[in-house]
Amino acid sequence: MKASISRKVQLVRECNCSCGFLKRFKEKKKAPFRARVLAVVRSIPKGQVLSYKEVARRAGNPRAARAVGSILHRNFNPRIPCHRVVRADGGLGGYNRGIAKKHALLRKEGVPLPCPDKKRR
């Protein structure tokens, strides 16, 4: 007996899902601090920057500058301008698309910056 094509597709999907190949993607609930950090970063006007420490303070946890960096490093949503967050000493810090790209984006927005960092701390 031949199985219909739709049944074969269903069997493949079930197998792949049970083996971990396919995942059903649901919009994950953001942790409260993460959601506040992303809201603060989204509110940074074009042409301005904030430090990781200042973003943490505005998000409600002034001692969480490293957590802010971690949250922004894992964010790939282009509507959230992660490139507008810099180190407290004026250095660029990290950027998930590369330091040169961060420097170029900030320069395009009119933010005065030194040459891009060649090495990170």
Buried (B, 14 or more C-beta within 10 A) or exposed (E): EEEEEEEEEEEEEEEEEEEEEEEEEEEEEEEEBBEBBBEBBEEBEEEEBBBBBBBBBBBEBEEBBEBBBBBBEEBEEEEBBBBBBBBEEEBBBBBEEEBEEBBBBBEEBEBEBEEBBEEEE
